[in-house]
Amino acid sequence: MRLTGRTAVVTGAASGIGRAIAIRLAAEGASVVVSDIRTDPIWDGLNTEPTTDVIVSAGGTAIFHKADVSVTDDVHSLIQRVVQEYGRLDIMINNAGLVGSHNILETTEGEWDRLMSVNLRGQFLCCKAAITQMVTQEPVVEIRGRVINVSSQQGFIGPPDYFAYAVSKGGVVQMTRQLSTDYARHGILVNGLAPGRIITGTHPGEIDMTDPVLTYSRARTPYPRLGRADDVAGAALFLSSDDCTFISGHTLPVDGGWLAY
Ligand SMILES: NC(=O)c1ccc[n+]([C@@H]2O[C@H](COP(=O)([O-])OP(=O)(O)OC[C@H]3O[C@@H](n4cnc5c(N)ncnc54)[C@H](O)[C@@H]3O)[C@@H](O)[C@H]2O)c1
């Protein structure tokens, strides 16, 4: 129970990585606001229960708050809700994101705008609202708050045909560095996660193990399997916990070694 008494918001927490993070933080004692534009998971194997139901039936504390991270009013009401319900915001997990895979010539302005609005503007709005709250709080064990931004391994490399997505995720890596520099002196730690290929509902065909993207990803990942949402949740727990002190501005790959070569 490493997070007893702490409060957390997880965006994009209905499905996939965000869902696993919300469940893990709650299992460690955090009170969690599960936020998303939908309640039911896009895909989670056989378990189709909403994330809050999974948490509450396991004895944890969670509420659902509907918010589109690209909409300013939604993000403000999300942060107001966590303060209203739980008194403060200790951990902000900015996870909501969309994927897209085209080269620049195939990328329409609509696709560019859609990805930037969720992956980059959404992270900007959520970081801004979370930090606005965190700077007003008293520190707990030196820390006023922790922000964790979910980027991607593709934010560090130029993967073929992931133009807008990789640009947006590279922006998230830089946002994390910049905010860490600006807010470390306020006792706010800002770190990131860069998942490798994780099996979730994000990519069409991802559940189909004959999918060429999956076949390539398995061959490209040194560890002999693809990632699981729980792999990322474990790393999120570390960055959220008191074990993570004096670490800020870094984006931790959770990629089975993909970025090592
Ligand atoms: N799965 C992977 O292989 C992988 C790899 C690297 C990075 N990531 C990143 O991890 C994060 C989660 O990915 P995932 O695979 O779990 O995806 P997912 O599609 O399984 O889940 C994403 C969730 O975000 C929600 N969402 C989408 N747009 C939203 C919005 N505007 N506001 C609020 N919520 C919104 C969706 O409803 C969904 O529940 C994303 O940022 C993604 O880019 C995933």
The ligand as an ORCA input file, in Angstrom:
! r2SCAN-3c Opt
* xyz 0 1
  N      -0.226      0.535    -26.879
  C       0.960      0.863    -27.303
  O       1.673      0.077    -27.943
  C       1.513      2.239    -26.969
  C       2.861      2.472    -27.252
  C       3.404      3.697    -26.954
  C       2.626      4.701    -26.384
  N       1.327      4.452    -26.119
  C       0.563      5.556    -25.526
  O      -0.064      5.113    -24.345
  C      -1.284      5.838    -24.161
  C      -2.421      4.858    -23.983
  O      -2.479      4.019    -25.128
  P      -3.319      2.677    -25.150
  O      -2.593      1.753    -26.046
  O      -3.663      2.254    -23.785
  O      -4.612      3.200    -25.917
  P      -6.165      2.732    -25.858
  O      -6.746      3.173    -27.155
  O      -6.278      1.299    -25.454
  O      -6.732      3.659    -24.704
  C      -6.717      5.055    -24.842
  C      -7.847      5.643    -24.029
  O      -7.784      7.068    -24.210
  C      -9.121      7.531    -24.368
  N      -9.127      8.792    -25.096
  C      -8.959      8.980    -26.434
  N      -9.093     10.283    -26.741
  C      -9.354     10.920    -25.572
  C      -9.593     12.270    -25.239
  N      -9.618     13.213    -26.176
  N      -9.805     12.586    -23.944
  C      -9.804     11.619    -22.989
  N      -9.592     10.326    -23.250
  C      -9.377      9.977    -24.526
  C      -9.827      6.418    -25.125
  O     -11.238      6.513    -24.969
  C      -9.220      5.183    -24.486
  O      -9.998      4.733    -23.393
  C      -1.444      6.741    -25.383
  O      -0.985      8.039    -25.070
  C      -0.550      6.070    -26.406
  O      -0.070      6.968    -27.378
  C       0.738      3.247    -26.402
*
